[in-house]
Amino acid sequence: MDKVIRRIPHVLTITNQNFTRRIEWRSWLSSKSIPANKSLLFKPDGKDNYISDKDDPFTLLLNNLTQKKIHANNRVPIASLDEPLKSCTTQLMGKQFSRHDFYNQFIECIEKQDTDFKSEECNNLIENLSTTLHLLSDEQLIKIIDCLNIIPGNSSLTLKLDEECCKRSTKWDKNIYFKVAWTFLQLKTFNRPLHLQKKIVLEFAQEVQQMTPQELVKYLVILKQFRKFPKTVNKIHIENRLSKVLDSLSIEDLGLVCSAFFECNEAIKNLELVGRLVERLLIGASSTDDKTVGSMLKLFRRSSSDPGHYAKQVLDIQPMLCNLVPNWNLKVLIQLAAVCSSLLFYHPVTIELVTQKFLICMKEARLKDLERLSMVIAMSTYHSPSIDLFWDALGKEFAGKERQNEIYQYPHSFISLTNYAVVANHYSEQLLRIALSPDFIIQSKSYAEKFSYQSTKRELLNIDCSLGIERPEYCGPRLSPIDAKAFEKLYRKPLPNMDDQSLLNSHDAFLVSLLNTVKDFLGENSSASLVYLQPHFTTPDIVFSLNGYKVNKSFTLSKDNCGVQRCVLVGGSRNMFSRFSDQPMGPLRMKVRQLQCMGWNVIVIPWNEFFNASKRDRLGKLVLINNKIRETMRKLKND
């Protein structure tokens, strides 16, 4: 018997009133090792804890082997030991435990209504269960995973289950693989991706085009946990497969798919697919849940970021769904209001209805949702009594103590909100005093550095400079001169290079062409030039005089030049006008308003008018400039 060896069963658990010991699958059992193995079961604190020889599990196991007459020099086949191992149970203190007892006890605990999962007894049971997972069937594992939401602090058992499932996954077919991964996904108490989910994403990346509709949905929802598409995942294959199975999916399934794309920071490039998704939403929006609608609207906005390349159906969303505004929560409404903002399309009826709903539910609205609605209102330049009430309500809402924690937690959102109010010509003293207070500026600069949210500094500069122009009587806190200078240097671009136009972007090329046309109109000795008239203006403008005086941003009126007609020509590029309208959007309207406050005669040349005139002939541009100047002068005389 000295040479008879057999590996110890996976886990042998010995239970006593005083202690519990487990011997894991680590060593080989032989007759020579009996004393050493027995010593593992004993505590060194007295004989009371010793297990008698007749109850010693090693002795019982060896007796079973001896009765089978196993030859000492022959290695024991595993199959020959199955029967004695199955029948062998540890008998201590009159209790018996089979290898499935821990699972059965666990299920009983789950089914009881009054189980205390924090008790020592439950903790021991869960610990014992985690060491016997390899003995359970796949369905039993799934049952345990399904129960994890009920157990607080179950991360250890979750990781053990994940480890065991990864070991078995090599033998699983696709159905059981997806079933287990999907069950893990339902856990609300464990948010980070598990190893099994990583395996399924990578192993099935090349099989996307063969997946069934439901497998594709589950695959994308699992993929969402990683917040990005791995390099092995071909997004084009996913879009192609989605196009083929789209009609087989419910509107709720499509919401899950859209959410996966959005959370992974991906847009759908296939415009035909985007159009079909929009059509499904327009049909099913009234009968589905808010979460589905919100997820789809988010993706439509991300997939329509290029005003020159988008699915035409996206422009139908607001006109066709605005009647459902009363049915949806604020999170959905803000997505509806902003869905076409990148396309420069704003629907007045939608903005009005959404604003009215926010006025009713202002206390429930999140700061970032109020910021987004402020952006839509300011950019669209839509105005109504409800809009005035909205700006007034913002000042009152954020003046209270209830919002202070949220303001300091998201300083970039609050500064953006205040900036949009300024763009819309609403200077709320409550908002300004918070946004420009020294401690809040320090907080916002720290946040900007930590999260690389640099636009906060540009917005602070815009607020401060606008106050100096439009509200000189304001006596609250202001941006320090040091910060103002630093922010200006951060965002101020050099003037366009006239010598090498190949280096110019589209707007700078437009401005240079405008400047050359003005010089042609005024003559070779014209003093027309490109200048930045204010630190917060992100684009330069063309200044000139109709009286022969040389003017620039430092030009001041005196007794000698009080009759000088100083003009500024502002080039309105494509993104400064709303779609289907010749109305300037918020930032351009603010610039014109402020230049007029500074005493300039402002002439706005829309890009489309200028280039349409250019297509006719060189004289067409001159005629356009002449007409614009005459129109401006006529307005001045009438005023």
C-alpha positions, 0 to 999 in steps of 0.5 A: 500500500505504500506505493498506492497513490491517488489524487485527493478529491477536489475539496474534502471538507471536515466539519466539527463543532469546533472547527472546519477544515478544507483540503484542496486539490494540491497533494497526492494521497499515499499510505506514507502521507497519512500522518501528515495528512491527518495533522492538517485536520488537527488544531494544536490546542489540545486533544479534545479537537482530535478526530478518532482513528475510526472517523479519520477520512484518510483511513476510511478512504484507504480501507475502501481502496484496499477492499478493491485489491488495488495492486501497489505497483499499478497506477490506479485508473481514475474510473476505478475510484469513482464509485468509492469516492461517490459513496464516501462521505465524511461522518463527523458528529453524526452529520453527513455532507455530500458534494451537492449539499452546499448547493442545495443549502444555498438555494434553500437560503435564497428561497427563504424570505428572512435569510440573513446573508450577513450572518456567519453561517451564511458566510461559511456556506457561501465560502464552502460553495465557492470551493465546490463550484467545479462539481456543479452542472452548468445549469446549477452555475447559472442558477447561482449567478442568477441569485447573486443580486440577492446577496450583498457583498458577493464579489468574491463568489462572483469572481470564483464563478467567473473563473470557473465559467472561463475554464468550462467555456472551451467546451461550451457551444455558443448557446450556453456561452451566451446564456451564461454571459447574459446572466452575468450581465444582469448583475446589478451589484457587479459593474466591471466587465468579467473575464468571461465577457472579455472572452466572448467579445474576442472569440466571437468578433469574427462571427458577427455576420453569422449571429442570429438577431438576438445573439447580435443584440446580446453581443453588443450589450456585452460589448457595451461594458468595455466602453469601446470597440476592441480592434478585433471587432469590425464595426462595418460587419456589425452595421451590415449584420444589423441592416440585415436583421433590423426588421426582426428586432423589436424597438426595445432591442434596437434601443439596446443596440443604439445604447451599445454604440453610444456608450462605446463612443461610436457613431453609425456611418451607414446613413441608410441604416441610420435612416431606417432606425429613425423610421422605426423610432417614428413608428414605435416611439409612442408605444415604447419606454423612455429609456429606449427613446433616449438611447436612440436619440443619443445615437442619432445625434452622434451619427449626425455630427456632419452638417454635410453628411447625414440621414435626411430622416433625422430632420423629421424627428422633432416635427413628428415627435414633438406632440409626445413631449408631455409623455416623456421624462426630462432626460428624453426631452433634452435629447429630443431638443438637441438631436439636430443641434449639430445639423444646425436645425432647431425646431421652435415648437419642440423648444417651446414645449420642452421649455414649458415642461422644464419650467414645471419640473425645474427642481427635478432637472439635473444641472447638465440637462439645464445646461443643454437646454440653455445651449439649444435656446441660446444657439437657436435664438428662439424667443418667447415669454416661456424663454424669458421665464426659463432664464429668470427661473435659472437664477432663482434655482441656483441661488439656493443652497440645495444646488451648491453641491451639484454646482461645485461637483460639475463646475464646467456645466454651470459655467457653460450654462452661465455662458449660454445665458450671456450669449442669449443676452440674459445677465443673471446676477445670481449666476454671474456672482457664482461663476466669477467668484474666485474660489469657484474659478479655482475649482473650475480651473482645477476641474479643467486640468483634471478632465482636459475640459479646456473650453471652460476657460474660453467660456469664462473669458467670454462671460467676463469680456461680455460684462465689460461691453454690455453690462459695465454697471455690474459690480460683482466679482470679475475674472482677474487680469492675469487669468484673462490674459492667460485665457486669451493667449490659450485660444487666440489664433494668429491672423490668417497668412495672406502670402500662402492661402493653401494653409488657410482653413475655409473660414480664414480663406473666406475672410481673406477673399472678403478683405481683398474685395473690400480693398478693391471697392475702397481703392488701393489706398484703403486702410481695411485690415483684419483685426481681433476687436475683442479678446473673446472673439475667436475670429478676426473681422475686417475694419475700415472707414468710409471717411478716409481715416485709418481705423483699427481696434484702438480707434477712438472718437475725438473732435476731429473725427467725430463724423467718421463712419467706422465699419466692421465687416463680419464674415458669417461662415456656414456654421453661424447660420441655422439650417433653412434660415438666414438668421444668425445663430447665437454666437454671431448674434452676440458678436453683432450686438456687442460690436454695435455697443462698441460704436461700430457700424456692423455689416454681416456678409453671409458666406453663401451670398458671397460665394454665389455672387463670386460665381457670377463674376468679380463685379458681383462681389463688389456689388454685394459689398456696395449694397451691404454698405449702403443698406447699413448706412440707410439703417443708421440714418433712419435710426 
